[in-house]
Amino acid sequence: MNTHLTASELASEDVWFKSTYSDPGQNCVEVADLTAPRTGIGVRDSKNPHGPALLLHPSSWSAFITHVSRNAGA
C-alpha cells in the first residue's frame, strides 16, 4: 500500500467536499468517500488540494468523528 499519495492521486476533484460547518475561510479539511474504490475515507487540507492526503479506514474515520463530536466546544 502506498502511504505517500497526493489528493489528486487518491480521488478526482469532484469527489472531495467540505463540511457545511466549515468557516468561510480556507482553514478546513476536505473529505472524500472512497469506500467503493479504495475502502477508505480520504482527508486533505483545503489550502493545499493537490498536496498530500490521508486514506483512513472507515472505522478510524468513525472513531475520529465520534471523538470530535463529543469534544466539540470543550
C-alpha positions as CSV (number, residue, x, y, z in Angstrom):
1,M,0.0,0.0,0.0
2,N,1.3,3.4,-1.0
3,T,1.3,5.7,2.1
4,H,2.5,8.8,0.2
5,L,-0.4,9.7,-2.0
6,T,-1.4,13.1,-3.1
7,A,-5.0,14.2,-3.0
8,S,-5.1,14.1,-6.9
9,E,-3.8,10.5,-6.9
10,L,-6.3,9.5,-4.3
11,A,-9.5,10.9,-5.8
12,S,-10.8,13.2,-8.5
13,E,-11.7,16.8,-7.7
14,D,-15.5,16.2,-7.9
15,V,-15.4,13.7,-5.0
16,W,-13.9,16.0,-2.4
17,F,-16.2,18.0,-0.2
18,K,-16.0,20.4,2.8
19,S,-18.3,20.3,5.8
20,T,-21.2,22.8,5.9
21,Y,-19.8,23.6,9.4
22,S,-16.6,24.9,8.0
23,D,-15.6,28.5,8.4
24,P,-15.8,30.8,5.4
25,G,-12.0,30.9,5.1
26,Q,-9.7,28.2,3.9
27,N,-8.9,26.7,7.4
28,C,-10.7,23.4,6.7
29,V,-10.2,19.8,5.8
30,E,-12.0,18.2,3.0
31,V,-13.0,14.5,2.8
32,A,-13.8,12.1,0.1
33,D,-15.9,8.9,0.5
34,L,-13.7,6.3,-1.2
35,T,-15.3,3.2,0.4
36,A,-16.2,1.8,-3.0
37,P,-12.9,2.0,-4.9
38,R,-10.4,2.0,-2.1
39,T,-12.2,1.1,1.1
40,G,-11.5,4.2,3.0
41,I,-12.1,7.9,3.6
42,G,-9.7,10.4,2.0
43,V,-8.7,13.5,4.0
44,R,-6.9,16.6,2.6
45,D,-6.1,20.2,3.6
46,S,-8.4,22.6,1.8
47,K,-5.5,25.1,1.4
48,N,-3.4,22.5,-0.5
49,P,-5.9,20.5,-2.5
50,H,-3.2,18.8,-4.7
51,G,-0.9,18.1,-1.8
52,P,-0.6,15.1,0.5
53,A,-3.7,13.2,1.6
54,L,-4.6,10.6,4.1
55,L,-6.6,7.4,3.4
56,L,-8.3,6.3,6.6
57,H,-10.0,3.0,7.3
58,P,-13.8,3.7,7.8
59,S,-13.6,2.6,11.4
60,S,-10.7,5.1,12.1
61,W,-12.8,7.8,10.5
62,S,-15.8,6.9,12.6
63,A,-13.7,7.0,15.8
64,F,-12.3,10.4,14.8
65,I,-15.8,11.8,14.1
66,T,-17.1,10.4,17.4
67,H,-14.2,11.9,19.4
68,V,-14.6,15.3,17.7
69,S,-18.4,15.3,18.3
70,R,-18.0,14.5,21.9
71,N,-15.4,17.2,22.5
72,A,-16.8,20.0,20.3
73,G,-16.7,23.2,22.2
74,A,-14.9,21.7,25.2
